[in-house]
Amino acid sequence: MDKKIIGIDLGGTTAKFAILTPEGEIQQKWSIDTNILDDGKHIIPEIIESINHRLNLYNMKAEDFIGIGMGTPGSVDSEAGTVIGAYNLNWIELQFVKKLIEEGTGIKFAIDNDANVAALGERWKGAGENDPDVVFVTLGTGVGGGIVAGGNLLHGVNGAAGEIGHITVDPNGFECTCGKRGCLETVSSATGVVRVARALAEEYAGDSKLKAMLDNGEEVTSKDIFEMAEAGDVFGLRVVDRVCFYLGLACGNLGNTLNPSSIVLGGGVSAAGEFLRSRVEKYFREFTFPQVRESTKIKLAELGNEAGVIGAASLALKFAE
C-alpha cells in the first residue's frame, strides 16, 4: 500500500482532518469540535485521540503514513513546531504542538499558519495550478494570505511574511486592530465591507435600499451588500467599487513586487465570485506596469473549505524527500 499523508485544519470552532494520497487526493474526511476550555489545553490531546481512533477504524498504523501537516491560527514557529498567541483557541502560552503530536501518534509532524497552508492548498490543487509563484489572499472576518515564491512559502524573518491584510491602502483610513491606519483588512474583510458602507452612507443622498437599511440601523452583512449591488442598487455598487479599488491597489502592489503567475482570492467575501473578481482585476490593471499586467492573473479560489486540509497535508510531503 502506498503511504498516505494527513492534513489538519485547526480552527476556533472545528478541527478538520483528511487522509490523502501523496498526489493530494482526499480519501477520508472528518471533523471534531475544537474544545477551547481551560486555556485550550484539551485541543492537542483530542486531536491525537481522534487520529488514533480513525487509524484503528481504518486498520492503519503509524508506518502507513509519510507524515501529518497542520494549519493553525496564531504565531507559528514551523522549525520548532510551536504556536503562541492563537487567541481564538485560548492559546496564550507557548504550545509544543509538534512534540506532543509526534509522541502521541508516532507520525512525523509539520505545522504552519492557517493562511499559509490555505495558500499551499490553492497553489497545489486549486486555482494556482501548481505554479511555483502564487499569492493567496483570503477575505474572511479578517484578511490573511500566503505567498509562494519559487515553490517555497515565504515566512520572513519574524514569520510575518504574507500578512496581506496589513498592506496600507489608505493612510488616513480606519484604525486597524494592529495599531496602524488604513490596512486592507479594515476595508476588504467581511466587517470592513460593512464599515466602508457605513462611512459612504453619510455622504450619499440618492435612493437606495442599502442606504435606507443602514440609516434605519438594520443588520447588514457584506453578503447583503454584494447581493444588492449585483441587483443594481446604485449605492451598493458604489460601496463595492470602493472595496474593489482597495483590493485592486493591494493586488497591484503585490503584483509589481512579486510578479506571481496568479493572485488567488479566497475566503467568505470571495463568494461574490466574478462580480468581485472582475472589478478587482480592473483596478489591478490600473495599478500595474505592463509586464506584470500581461503576466499576472487575478483568480478566484477553487477549493473552498478543503484548501486548509490539502495545504496542511502538503507540508508533510517534505518527509518523503
C-alpha positions as CSV (number, residue, x, y, z in Angstrom):
1,M,0.0,0.0,0.0
2,D,1.3,3.5,-0.9
3,K,1.9,5.6,2.1
4,K,-0.6,8.4,2.9
5,I,-0.5,11.9,4.4
6,I,-2.8,13.5,7.0
7,G,-3.9,17.1,6.8
8,I,-5.4,19.0,9.8
9,D,-7.1,22.4,9.5
10,L,-7.4,23.7,13.1
11,G,-10.0,26.5,13.6
12,G,-11.7,28.1,16.6
13,T,-14.9,26.1,16.2
14,T,-13.8,22.9,14.4
15,A,-10.7,20.9,13.6
16,K,-11.0,19.3,10.1
17,F,-9.0,16.2,9.2
18,A,-8.3,14.4,5.9
19,I,-6.3,11.4,4.8
20,L,-4.8,12.0,1.4
21,T,-2.7,10.3,-1.2
22,P,0.8,11.9,-1.9
23,E,-0.8,13.3,-5.1
24,G,-3.3,15.3,-3.0
25,E,-6.4,13.2,-3.5
26,I,-8.7,13.2,-0.4
27,Q,-9.7,9.6,0.6
28,Q,-11.2,10.2,4.0
29,K,-12.5,13.3,5.8
30,W,-13.8,14.0,9.3
31,S,-14.0,16.8,11.9
32,I,-14.3,17.3,15.6
33,D,-15.3,20.3,17.7
34,T,-12.4,22.5,19.0
35,N,-12.6,22.4,22.8
36,I,-11.1,25.8,23.8
37,L,-11.9,25.4,27.5
38,D,-9.1,25.5,30.2
39,D,-6.8,27.7,28.0
40,G,-7.2,25.3,25.1
41,K,-5.3,22.5,26.8
42,H,-7.6,19.8,25.5
43,I,-7.1,20.7,21.9
44,I,-4.0,18.7,21.1
45,P,-4.9,15.6,23.2
46,E,-8.3,15.5,21.4
47,I,-6.6,15.8,18.0
48,I,-4.2,12.9,18.9
49,E,-7.1,10.8,20.2
50,S,-9.2,11.5,17.0
51,I,-6.3,10.5,14.7
52,N,-5.5,7.3,16.6
53,H,-9.3,6.4,16.7
54,R,-9.5,6.8,12.9
55,L,-6.4,4.8,12.2
56,N,-7.8,1.9,14.3
57,L,-11.1,2.3,12.4
58,Y,-9.4,2.0,9.0
59,N,-7.0,-0.7,10.3
60,M,-4.0,1.6,9.6
61,K,-0.7,2.1,11.5
62,A,1.7,4.9,12.0
63,E,4.1,3.4,9.5
64,D,1.5,3.7,6.8
65,F,1.9,7.5,6.8
66,I,4.6,9.8,5.4
67,G,3.6,12.5,7.9
68,I,0.9,14.8,9.3
69,G,0.7,18.5,8.4
70,M,-1.4,21.1,10.3
71,G,-2.5,24.7,9.7
72,T,-3.3,26.7,12.8
73,P,-4.2,30.3,13.8
74,G,-1.6,32.2,15.8
75,S,2.2,32.8,15.5
76,V,3.8,29.6,14.4
77,D,7.5,28.6,14.6
78,S,7.5,26.0,11.9
79,E,11.0,24.8,12.7
80,A,10.3,24.3,16.4
81,G,6.7,23.2,15.8
82,T,5.3,25.6,18.4
83,V,2.4,28.0,18.4
84,I,1.7,31.1,20.6
85,G,-0.9,33.9,20.6
86,A,-3.8,31.9,18.9
87,Y,-6.4,33.8,20.8
88,N,-9.5,32.1,19.3
89,L,-8.1,28.9,20.6
90,N,-7.3,30.4,24.0
91,W,-3.6,29.6,23.3
92,I,-1.9,32.5,25.1
93,E,1.1,30.4,26.4
94,L,3.6,28.6,24.1
95,Q,2.2,25.3,22.8
96,F,4.6,22.5,21.9
97,V,2.4,21.0,19.2
98,K,4.9,19.1,17.1
99,K,6.5,17.3,20.2
100,L,3.1,16.3,21.6
101,I,1.5,15.1,18.3
102,E,4.7,13.1,17.3
103,E,4.8,11.5,20.7
104,G,1.0,10.8,20.7
105,T,0.8,9.3,17.1
106,G,4.3,8.1,16.3
107,I,4.0,10.0,13.0
108,K,6.3,12.9,11.8
109,F,4.6,16.3,12.1
110,A,4.8,19.7,10.3
111,I,2.9,22.9,11.1
112,D,2.4,26.3,9.7
113,N,0.0,29.3,9.9
114,D,-3.5,28.6,8.6
115,A,-3.5,31.3,5.9
116,N,-0.1,29.9,4.7
117,V,-1.4,26.4,4.4
118,A,-4.6,27.5,2.6
119,A,-2.2,29.2,0.1
120,L,-0.3,26.0,-0.3
121,G,-3.6,24.1,-0.9
122,E,-4.8,26.6,-3.6
123,R,-1.4,26.6,-5.2
124,W,-1.1,22.8,-5.3
125,K,-4.6,21.5,-6.2
126,G,-6.6,24.7,-6.8
127,A,-6.5,27.9,-8.9
128,G,-2.7,28.1,-8.6
129,E,-2.3,25.1,-10.9
130,N,0.9,24.1,-9.0
131,D,2.8,27.0,-10.4
132,P,5.9,28.0,-8.4
133,D,4.8,31.6,-7.9
134,V,1.3,32.2,-6.4
135,V,-0.1,34.7,-4.0
136,F,-3.3,33.7,-2.0
137,V,-5.5,36.4,-0.4
138,T,-8.2,35.2,2.0
139,L,-11.0,37.6,2.6
140,G,-12.9,36.5,5.7
141,T,-13.6,38.1,9.1
142,G,-10.0,39.4,8.6
143,V,-7.8,39.5,5.6
144,G,-4.9,37.0,5.5
145,G,-2.7,35.5,2.9
146,G,0.2,33.4,1.9
147,I,3.0,33.9,-0.7
148,V,4.6,31.0,-2.6
149,A,7.7,32.2,-4.4
150,G,10.0,29.9,-6.4
151,G,8.0,26.9,-5.0
152,N,8.6,27.9,-1.4
153,L,6.3,29.5,1.2
154,L,7.7,32.9,2.4
155,H,7.9,33.3,6.2
156,G,10.1,36.3,6.6
157,V,12.4,37.0,9.5
158,N,9.7,37.0,12.1
159,G,7.1,34.8,10.5
160,A,5.1,37.8,9.3
161,A,5.6,37.4,5.5
162,G,2.2,37.2,3.7
163,E,0.3,39.4,6.2
164,I,-1.5,40.9,3.2
165,G,-4.3,42.3,5.4
166,H,-1.8,44.9,6.8
167,I,-0.8,46.4,3.4
168,T,-1.7,50.1,3.8
169,V,-4.3,51.1,1.2
170,D,-5.5,54.4,2.8
171,P,-3.0,56.2,5.1
172,N,-5.9,58.3,6.5
173,G,-8.3,55.3,6.8
174,F,-9.8,53.3,9.6
175,E,-7.8,52.2,12.6
176,C,-6.8,48.6,12.5
177,T,-6.5,46.1,15.4
178,C,-2.8,46.0,14.6
179,G,-2.5,49.7,15.8
180,K,-2.0,51.4,12.4
181,R,-4.4,53.0,10.0
182,G,-5.8,52.1,6.6
183,C,-4.9,48.4,6.5
184,L,-6.5,46.4,3.7
185,E,-8.2,44.3,6.4
186,T,-10.2,47.4,7.6
187,V,-11.9,47.8,4.2
188,S,-11.9,44.4,2.5
189,S,-12.7,41.9,5.2
190,A,-16.4,40.9,5.8
191,T,-16.6,43.5,8.6
192,G,-14.6,46.0,6.6
193,V,-17.0,46.0,3.7
194,V,-19.8,47.0,6.1
195,R,-17.6,49.7,7.6
196,V,-17.0,51.2,4.2
197,A,-20.8,51.1,3.5
198,R,-21.5,53.0,6.8
199,A,-18.9,55.6,6.1
200,L,-20.1,56.2,2.5
201,A,-23.7,56.3,3.6
202,E,-23.1,59.5,5.5
203,E,-22.4,61.4,2.2
204,Y,-24.9,59.6,-0.1
205,A,-28.2,61.3,-0.7
206,G,-29.7,59.2,-3.5
207,D,-32.4,56.5,-3.5
208,S,-31.0,53.1,-2.3
209,K,-32.4,50.1,-0.3
210,L,-29.0,49.6,1.2
211,K,-28.6,53.2,2.3
212,A,-32.1,53.0,3.9
213,M,-31.2,49.8,5.8
214,L,-28.1,51.4,7.1
215,D,-29.9,54.6,8.1
216,N,-32.5,52.6,9.9
217,G,-29.8,50.7,11.9
218,E,-30.7,47.4,10.4
219,E,-28.2,44.5,10.4
220,V,-26.3,44.4,7.1
221,T,-23.6,41.9,6.1
222,S,-21.0,42.1,3.3
223,K,-23.0,39.3,1.5
224,D,-26.1,41.6,1.6
225,I,-24.1,44.5,0.2
226,F,-22.7,42.5,-2.7
227,E,-26.1,41.0,-3.5
228,M,-27.8,44.4,-3.5
229,A,-25.0,45.8,-5.7
230,E,-25.4,42.9,-8.1
231,A,-29.1,43.6,-8.2
232,G,-28.4,47.2,-9.3
233,D,-28.6,49.1,-6.0
234,V,-26.7,52.3,-7.0
235,F,-25.2,52.9,-3.6
236,G,-24.4,49.2,-3.2
237,L,-22.4,49.5,-6.4
238,R,-20.5,52.5,-5.1
239,V,-19.5,50.5,-1.9
240,V,-18.4,47.5,-3.9
241,D,-16.4,49.7,-6.3
242,R,-14.6,51.3,-3.3
243,V,-13.8,47.9,-1.8
244,C,-12.5,46.6,-5.1
245,F,-10.4,49.7,-5.6
246,Y,-8.6,48.9,-2.3
247,L,-8.3,45.3,-3.2
248,G,-7.0,46.1,-6.7
249,L,-4.5,48.5,-5.2
250,A,-3.1,45.9,-2.8
251,C,-3.1,43.2,-5.5
252,G,-1.3,45.7,-7.8
253,N,1.4,46.3,-5.2
254,L,1.8,42.5,-4.7
255,G,1.9,42.0,-8.5
256,N,4.5,44.7,-9.0
257,T,6.7,43.4,-6.2
258,L,6.4,39.6,-6.8
259,N,5.0,39.1,-10.3
260,P,3.3,35.8,-9.5
261,S,1.5,33.8,-12.2
262,S,-1.7,34.3,-10.2
263,I,-3.2,36.2,-7.2
264,V,-5.9,34.0,-5.9
265,L,-8.9,35.5,-4.0
266,G,-10.5,33.2,-1.4
267,G,-12.4,33.3,1.9
268,G,-16.1,34.2,2.5
269,V,-16.1,37.6,0.7
270,S,-14.8,35.9,-2.5
271,A,-18.2,34.1,-2.7
272,A,-19.3,37.2,-4.6
273,G,-17.5,35.4,-7.5
274,E,-16.9,37.0,-10.9
275,F,-18.8,40.2,-9.8
276,L,-15.9,40.8,-7.3
277,R,-13.0,39.3,-9.4
278,S,-13.7,41.4,-12.5
279,R,-13.8,44.6,-10.5
280,V,-10.6,43.9,-8.6
281,E,-8.9,43.0,-11.9
282,K,-10.0,46.3,-13.4
283,Y,-8.2,48.2,-10.7
284,F,-5.3,45.7,-10.6
285,R,-4.7,46.5,-14.3
286,E,-4.7,50.2,-13.5
287,F,-2.1,49.9,-10.8
288,T,0.4,47.5,-12.5
289,F,3.0,48.1,-15.1
290,P,2.8,46.3,-18.5
291,Q,5.0,43.3,-17.8
292,V,3.0,42.5,-14.7
293,R,-0.3,43.4,-16.2
294,E,0.2,40.9,-19.0
295,S,1.5,38.0,-16.9
296,T,-0.2,38.0,-13.5
297,K,-3.8,36.8,-13.4
298,I,-6.4,37.6,-10.8
299,K,-8.3,34.4,-10.0
300,L,-11.0,33.0,-7.7
301,A,-10.1,30.2,-5.2
302,E,-11.4,26.8,-6.2
303,L,-11.0,24.6,-3.1
304,G,-13.3,26.3,-0.6
305,N,-13.1,24.7,2.8
306,E,-10.8,22.0,1.6
307,A,-7.8,24.3,0.9
308,G,-6.7,24.1,4.6
309,V,-6.5,20.3,4.9
310,I,-5.0,19.9,1.4
311,G,-2.4,22.6,2.0
312,A,-1.6,21.2,5.5
313,A,-1.2,17.7,4.2
314,S,1.3,19.1,1.6
315,L,3.6,20.2,4.5
316,A,4.1,16.5,5.3
317,L,5.4,15.7,1.8
318,K,8.8,17.1,2.9
319,F,9.3,14.0,5.0
320,A,9.1,11.9,1.8
321,E,12.1,13.7,0.2
